[in-house]
Amino acid sequence: MKIYLDTIGCRLNQSEIETMARQFRAAGHEIVATAEHADMAVVNTCAVTNDAASVSRSKIRQIARAGVNEIVTTGCWTTLQPKEALDLPNVLQVIPNSQKDNLVAQTLNIQPSSFILQPFDAEPISRIPLPGLHRRTRAFIKVQDGCDNQCTFCITTVARGESRSRHIADVILDIQSALAGGTKEIVLTGVHLGSWGYDFESHLSELIKAILRETDTPRLRLSSLEPWDLSTDFFSLWTNPRLMPHLHLPLQSGCESTLKRMARKTTPDSFRELVSAARDVMPDVAITTDIIAGFPGETEDEFAQTLDFVRGMNFADGHVFTYSPRPGTGAARMKGQVKPELRKKRNHILTDALAESAKSYRKKFIGRKMSVLWESTSEMGEYGWQMEGLTENYLRAQAFAPSPRWNELDQVLLQECSGDKLKGVISKMG
């Protein structure tokens, strides 16, 4: 059977869909690049915002229009709205997050133990390069699921359930499989990654130490970390050069009173101190963040505090979300809902501030040599093959190579900024 897989939203969803691809292949089925060639499709949906939920529904309808008569939906939106999902065209099965790990076995009506997974495949899920020969090289490894936080804007806690951690041995097995498949960068993912180990009296730092000790992964990267899960001594782990100097620390607001309404367990001062401690150990570390614009009750003064804080933090980049009321959350019931047009206006202002900050951060590295892992290749031109990839600190870099260097690590002399990328020349291969 030919199967099309699609996912919306976070890296955790991406990690899960990659695992499904391996399981379908192990059961003897083919993963295809487009819905038009599929007998069945699986869609891993998202509900973090109203837009994400809308995109999830649109994806399902598009796949049905492409002629796929058997669609299986899973993920956060499906979990929250199972009846609405089942009402969409050609959706025959709705599998909630709680049963997602057994989706392939359940869909195929076989026992999970009846197939043996092959090593992780560094090629795209379909093994067919996307236009422009784009191929991703990083392996997203799920180490944790669920969340015990009660942030008032977030529906994910409801959709994903309580926090639970995977054991070190299971994580190591997945990483070894990814390395055997050729990947050179491991990205640890979870709904609340920083809570890994809380359910068996451990800490994320112990998992990181074990991975660095028991595997030879060239690059280890962490996805989003809540600032209250980290202590200043956590950053001593970065003395190991295989741990990439990039921290994504969701701030959500630079105003203390807004943070309280959000039920965030941090303050602007404690966030600033944490970032300062990280930069003491890693002067060039990329600190990226998330901000919510137009949270209920946000006054002009509170917004101004957030804007000033963002401008003063020298973030390497970030993403601004326009507040989206999610039914079932505390924030959706709060008084003082900000008008949609004002939310969007504040989003634009914050986005511009982060863009300026990101530009300033990128410029610091002009004239520097940095290691780049190439993850996409464009067609050969006058100057050779145009390569694009990521530096250790998550800057997107481009350079020409005499032959395709996909999934290779090279030293690149960065020479100029071009939009949101840095252009350079390869100074040393391998």
C-alpha positions as CSV (number, residue, x, y, z in Angstrom):
1,M,0.0,0.0,0.0
2,K,1.2,3.5,-0.8
3,I,0.9,5.9,2.2
4,Y,1.1,9.7,2.4
5,L,2.1,11.3,5.7
6,D,1.6,15.0,6.6
7,T,2.1,16.9,9.8
8,I,1.3,20.4,11.1
9,G,2.9,22.2,14.0
10,C,5.7,21.4,16.3
11,R,8.9,19.4,16.1
12,L,7.3,16.8,18.3
13,N,4.7,16.2,15.6
14,Q,7.5,15.9,13.1
15,S,9.3,13.3,15.3
16,E,6.1,11.3,15.6
17,I,5.4,11.3,11.9
18,E,9.0,10.1,11.1
19,T,8.5,7.2,13.5
20,M,5.2,6.3,11.8
21,A,7.1,6.3,8.4
22,R,9.6,3.8,9.8
23,Q,6.8,1.6,11.1
24,F,4.9,1.6,7.9
25,R,8.0,0.8,5.9
26,A,8.9,-2.0,8.4
27,A,5.4,-3.4,7.8
28,G,6.1,-3.6,4.1
29,H,4.4,-0.4,2.8
30,E,5.7,2.5,0.7
31,I,5.7,6.1,1.8
32,V,5.0,8.5,-1.1
33,A,5.7,12.2,-1.6
34,T,2.3,13.4,-2.7
35,A,-1.3,12.6,-1.8
36,E,-2.1,12.0,-5.5
37,H,-0.1,8.8,-5.5
38,A,-1.4,7.5,-2.1
39,D,-3.9,4.8,-1.2
40,M,-4.1,6.0,2.4
41,A,-3.0,9.2,4.3
42,V,-2.2,10.0,7.9
43,V,-2.4,13.6,9.1
44,N,-0.8,14.6,12.5
45,T,-2.8,17.7,13.4
46,C,-2.1,20.8,15.6
47,A,-4.3,23.0,17.8
48,V,-1.9,25.4,19.3
49,T,-3.7,28.3,17.7
50,N,-6.9,28.8,15.7
51,D,-4.8,29.1,12.6
52,A,-3.1,25.8,13.3
53,A,-6.5,24.1,13.7
54,S,-7.7,25.7,10.5
55,V,-4.6,24.5,8.6
56,S,-5.1,21.0,10.0
57,R,-8.7,20.9,8.6
58,S,-7.5,22.3,5.2
59,K,-4.8,19.7,4.9
60,I,-7.3,16.9,5.4
61,R,-9.7,18.4,2.8
62,Q,-6.9,18.9,0.3
63,I,-5.8,15.2,0.7
64,A,-9.4,14.1,0.1
65,R,-9.7,16.2,-3.0
66,A,-6.4,14.6,-4.2
67,G,-8.3,11.3,-4.3
68,V,-7.2,9.6,-1.1
69,N,-10.3,7.6,0.1
70,E,-8.8,6.5,3.4
71,I,-7.6,9.2,5.8
72,V,-6.5,8.7,9.4
73,T,-6.2,11.7,11.6
74,T,-4.4,12.1,14.9
75,G,-2.7,14.8,16.9
76,C,-3.9,17.6,19.1
77,W,-6.7,19.1,17.1
78,T,-8.1,15.6,16.4
79,T,-7.9,14.8,20.1
80,L,-9.8,17.9,21.1
81,Q,-12.3,17.7,18.2
82,P,-12.8,14.0,17.3
83,K,-16.3,14.3,16.0
84,E,-15.5,17.3,13.8
85,A,-12.5,15.4,12.5
86,L,-14.6,12.3,11.7
87,D,-17.0,14.5,9.8
88,L,-14.4,15.7,7.3
89,P,-14.3,14.0,3.9
90,N,-12.8,10.5,3.7
91,V,-11.7,10.4,7.3
92,L,-12.2,6.8,8.3
93,Q,-10.3,6.8,11.6
94,V,-9.7,9.3,14.4
95,I,-6.9,8.3,16.7
96,P,-6.3,10.5,19.8
97,N,-2.8,11.4,21.2
98,S,-3.2,8.7,23.9
99,Q,-3.2,6.0,21.2
100,K,-0.9,7.6,18.7
101,D,2.1,5.4,19.5
102,N,0.1,2.4,18.3
103,L,-1.4,4.2,15.3
104,V,0.4,2.1,12.6
105,A,-0.4,-1.2,14.2
106,Q,-4.0,-0.2,14.9
107,T,-4.5,1.1,11.3
108,L,-3.0,-2.0,9.7
109,N,-4.7,-4.3,12.3
110,I,-1.5,-6.0,13.3
111,Q,0.5,-6.5,16.5
112,P,3.2,-3.8,17.2
113,S,5.7,-6.6,17.7
114,S,5.1,-8.0,14.2
115,F,7.5,-5.6,12.4
116,I,11.1,-4.7,13.1
117,L,12.1,-1.1,12.6
118,Q,14.9,-0.3,10.2
119,P,17.5,2.4,11.1
120,F,16.4,6.0,10.9
121,D,16.5,7.3,7.3
122,A,18.2,10.6,6.9
123,E,16.4,11.1,3.6
124,P,13.0,12.8,3.4
125,I,10.1,10.7,4.7
126,S,9.1,9.8,1.2
127,R,12.7,9.3,0.0
128,I,11.9,11.7,-2.9
129,P,13.7,15.1,-2.7
130,L,11.5,18.1,-2.6
131,P,11.8,20.8,-5.3
132,G,15.3,22.4,-5.2
133,L,16.8,19.1,-3.8
134,H,15.8,20.2,-0.3
135,R,16.6,17.5,2.2
136,R,16.6,17.8,6.0
137,T,19.4,16.2,7.9
138,R,18.4,16.6,11.6
139,A,16.7,13.7,13.5
140,F,14.0,14.9,15.9
141,I,14.0,12.4,18.9
142,K,11.0,12.4,21.1
143,V,12.1,12.1,24.7
144,Q,9.0,13.4,26.6
145,D,5.3,14.0,26.1
146,G,2.6,15.9,27.9
147,C,2.8,18.9,30.2
148,D,1.9,19.6,33.9
149,N,2.0,23.4,33.5
150,Q,-1.2,25.3,33.6
151,C,-0.4,28.3,31.3
152,T,-3.8,30.0,30.8
153,F,-3.4,30.4,27.1
154,C,-2.4,26.8,26.3
155,I,-4.6,24.0,25.1
156,T,-1.8,21.6,24.6
157,T,-1.9,20.4,28.2
158,V,-5.5,19.2,27.6
159,A,-4.6,17.6,24.2
160,R,-1.4,15.9,25.3
161,G,-2.2,15.0,28.9
162,E,0.2,14.8,31.9
163,S,4.0,15.0,31.5
164,R,5.7,11.7,31.1
165,S,9.4,10.9,30.2
166,R,10.9,8.2,28.1
167,H,13.7,6.3,29.8
168,I,17.3,7.0,28.9
169,A,17.9,3.5,27.4
170,D,15.0,4.0,24.9
171,V,16.2,7.4,23.9
172,I,19.7,6.1,23.3
173,L,18.4,3.3,21.1
174,D,16.5,5.9,18.9
175,I,19.6,8.0,18.7
176,Q,21.8,5.1,17.7
177,S,19.3,4.2,15.0
178,A,19.4,7.8,13.7
179,L,23.2,7.8,13.7
180,A,23.2,4.4,11.9
181,G,20.9,6.0,9.3
182,G,23.5,8.7,8.6
183,T,22.2,11.7,10.6
184,K,24.7,14.0,12.1
185,E,22.5,16.2,14.3
186,I,20.1,15.0,17.0
187,V,17.4,17.3,18.2
188,L,15.7,16.4,21.5
189,T,12.0,17.2,21.5
190,G,9.0,17.2,23.8
191,V,6.0,19.1,24.8
192,H,7.7,20.2,28.0
193,L,11.3,19.1,27.3
194,G,12.7,20.7,30.5
195,S,10.5,18.5,32.6
196,W,12.2,15.3,31.4
197,G,12.9,13.1,34.3
198,Y,10.7,14.8,36.9
199,D,8.5,11.6,36.9
200,F,11.4,9.5,38.1
201,E,13.4,12.0,40.1
202,S,15.9,12.9,37.5
203,H,16.7,16.0,35.4
204,L,17.3,16.8,31.7
205,S,21.0,17.3,32.4
206,E,21.3,13.6,33.2
207,L,19.8,12.6,29.8
208,I,22.1,15.0,28.0
209,K,25.2,13.6,29.9
210,A,24.2,10.1,29.0
211,I,23.7,10.9,25.3
212,L,27.1,12.6,25.1
213,R,28.7,9.8,27.0
214,E,27.1,6.8,25.2
215,T,26.8,8.1,21.6
216,D,29.1,9.7,19.2
217,T,26.6,12.1,17.7
218,P,28.5,15.0,16.2
219,R,25.8,17.5,17.1
220,L,23.2,17.5,19.9
221,R,20.6,20.3,19.9
222,L,17.7,21.0,22.3
223,S,14.3,22.2,21.3
224,S,12.2,24.6,23.4
225,L,13.0,24.9,27.1
226,E,10.9,26.6,29.8
227,P,13.2,29.0,31.7
228,W,12.0,27.9,35.1
229,D,13.3,24.4,34.5
230,L,16.9,25.6,34.3
231,S,19.4,26.6,36.9
232,T,22.6,28.5,36.1
233,D,24.8,25.5,36.5
234,F,22.9,23.7,33.7
235,F,24.9,25.7,31.2
236,S,28.2,24.0,32.3
237,L,27.1,21.2,30.0
238,W,28.0,23.4,27.1
239,T,31.7,22.9,27.7
240,N,31.2,19.9,25.5
241,P,31.5,21.2,21.9
242,R,29.0,18.6,20.6
243,L,26.2,20.4,22.4
244,M,25.0,23.2,20.1
245,P,25.0,26.8,21.5
246,H,21.4,27.6,20.8
247,L,18.7,27.9,23.5
248,H,15.0,28.5,22.6
249,L,13.5,30.0,25.8
250,P,9.8,31.0,25.4
251,L,9.3,34.3,27.2
252,Q,5.7,35.0,26.1
253,S,5.7,38.5,27.7
254,G,8.3,41.0,29.0
255,C,5.7,42.3,31.5
256,E,5.5,40.8,35.0
257,S,1.8,41.4,35.4
258,T,1.0,39.8,32.1
259,L,3.1,36.8,32.9
260,K,1.1,36.4,36.1
261,R,-2.1,36.3,34.1
262,M,-0.5,33.8,31.9
263,A,0.4,31.7,34.9
264,R,4.0,31.6,33.7
265,K,6.5,30.6,36.4
266,T,9.1,33.3,35.5
267,T,9.6,37.0,35.7
268,P,11.4,39.4,33.4
269,D,14.2,39.8,36.0
270,S,14.7,36.0,36.4
271,F,14.6,35.5,32.6
272,R,17.2,38.2,32.2
273,E,19.5,36.6,34.8
274,L,19.1,33.2,33.2
275,V,20.1,34.5,29.8
276,S,23.1,36.4,31.4
277,A,24.3,33.1,33.0
278,A,24.1,31.3,29.6
279,R,26.0,34.1,27.9
280,D,28.7,34.0,30.6
281,V,29.4,30.4,29.6
282,M,28.6,30.8,25.8
283,P,29.3,34.4,24.7
284,D,28.0,33.6,21.2
285,V,25.0,31.6,22.2
286,A,21.8,32.1,20.1
287,I,18.9,32.9,22.4
288,T,15.6,32.7,20.6
289,T,12.1,33.1,22.1
290,D,8.4,33.2,21.6
291,I,6.1,36.2,22.4
292,I,2.3,36.5,22.5
293,A,0.9,39.7,21.3
294,G,-2.4,41.0,22.6
295,F,-2.9,38.7,25.6
296,P,-6.2,39.4,27.5
297,G,-6.0,42.5,29.6
298,E,-2.7,43.7,28.0
299,T,-2.7,47.5,28.3
300,E,-0.6,49.9,26.3
301,D,1.8,50.2,29.2
302,E,2.1,46.4,29.5
303,F,2.8,46.1,25.8
304,A,5.4,48.9,26.0
305,Q,7.1,46.9,28.8
306,T,7.3,43.8,26.6
307,L,8.6,45.8,23.7
308,D,11.3,47.4,25.7
309,F,12.3,44.1,27.2
310,V,12.5,42.4,23.8
311,R,14.6,45.3,22.4
312,G,17.0,45.0,25.4
313,M,17.6,41.3,25.3
314,N,19.5,41.0,22.0
315,F,17.6,37.9,20.9
316,A,19.1,36.0,18.0
317,D,15.6,35.5,16.6
318,G,12.1,34.7,17.7
319,H,8.5,34.2,16.8
320,V,5.5,36.4,17.7
321,F,2.1,34.7,18.1
322,T,-1.0,36.8,17.9
323,Y,-3.1,35.8,20.9
324,S,-5.6,33.1,19.9
325,P,-8.5,32.3,22.3
326,R,-8.6,28.5,22.7
327,P,-11.9,27.2,24.2
328,G,-11.3,25.4,27.4
329,T,-8.4,27.6,28.5
330,G,-8.5,30.2,31.4
331,A,-7.4,33.0,29.1
332,A,-10.4,32.6,26.8
333,R,-12.7,33.4,29.8
334,M,-10.7,36.4,31.0
335,K,-12.1,39.9,30.8
336,G,-10.4,42.6,28.7
337,Q,-10.0,40.6,25.5
338,V,-7.9,42.8,23.2
339,K,-9.5,43.6,19.9
340,P,-8.2,41.5,17.0
341,E,-6.9,44.4,15.0
342,L,-4.9,45.7,18.0
343,R,-3.5,42.2,18.6
344,K,-2.3,42.1,14.9
345,K,-0.8,45.6,15.2
346,R,1.2,44.7,18.3
347,N,2.3,41.5,16.5
348,H,3.8,43.6,13.7
349,I,5.6,45.9,16.1
350,L,7.1,43.0,18.1
351,T,8.0,41.1,14.9
352,D,9.9,44.1,13.6
353,A,11.8,44.5,16.9
354,L,12.8,40.8,16.8
355,A,13.8,41.1,13.2
356,E,16.1,44.0,14.0
357,S,17.6,42.1,16.9
358,A,18.2,39.0,14.7
359,K,19.9,41.1,12.0
360,S,22.2,42.6,14.6
361,Y,23.1,39.2,15.9
362,R,23.8,37.8,12.5
363,K,26.2,40.6,11.7
364,K,28.4,39.7,14.6
365,F,29.5,36.6,12.7
366,I,30.6,38.3,9.5
367,G,34.3,37.5,9.0
368,R,34.1,34.4,11.3
369,K,34.7,30.7,10.4
370,M,31.9,28.5,11.6
371,S,30.9,24.9,11.2
372,V,27.9,24.3,8.9
373,L,25.8,21.2,8.5
374,W,24.4,21.3,4.9
375,E,20.8,20.3,4.7
376,S,19.7,21.4,1.2
377,T,21.2,21.6,-2.2
378,S,20.2,23.8,-5.1
379,E,20.8,23.0,-8.8
380,M,24.3,23.6,-10.0
381,G,25.0,27.1,-11.4
382,E,27.9,29.2,-12.6
383,Y,29.7,29.0,-9.2
384,G,28.9,25.3,-8.4
385,W,26.3,23.8,-6.2
386,Q,24.6,26.2,-3.9
387,M,24.5,24.7,-0.4
388,E,22.4,25.8,2.6
389,G,22.6,24.7,6.2
390,L,22.8,25.6,9.8
391,T,25.7,26.8,12.0
392,E,26.1,25.5,15.5
393,N,24.2,28.5,16.8
394,Y,21.3,28.0,14.4
395,L,22.2,30.7,11.8
396,R,21.2,29.8,8.3
397,A,24.3,29.9,6.0
398,Q,24.9,29.6,2.2
399,A,28.0,28.8,0.2
400,F,28.9,27.2,-3.2
401,A,30.6,23.8,-3.4
402,P,32.2,22.0,-6.4
403,S,30.0,19.0,-5.7
404,P,26.8,18.4,-3.5
405,R,27.7,18.4,0.2
406,W,24.3,17.4,1.6
407,N,24.6,16.1,5.2
408,E,28.3,17.1,5.4
409,L,29.9,19.3,8.0
410,D,32.2,22.0,6.6
411,Q,34.0,25.1,7.9
412,V,32.6,28.2,6.3
413,L,34.0,31.7,6.3
414,L,31.0,33.9,6.6
415,Q,31.3,37.1,4.5
416,E,28.0,38.9,4.2
417,C,24.3,39.1,5.4
418,S,21.7,38.4,2.7
419,G,18.2,38.7,4.1
420,D,17.9,36.2,7.0
421,K,20.9,34.2,5.8
422,L,24.7,34.6,5.9
423,K,26.7,33.9,2.8
424,G,30.2,32.7,2.8
425,V,32.8,30.4,1.2
426,I,33.8,26.9,2.3
427,S,37.3,27.2,3.9
428,K,37.7,23.6,4.9
429,M,35.7,20.5,3.9
430,G,34.9,17.9,6.5
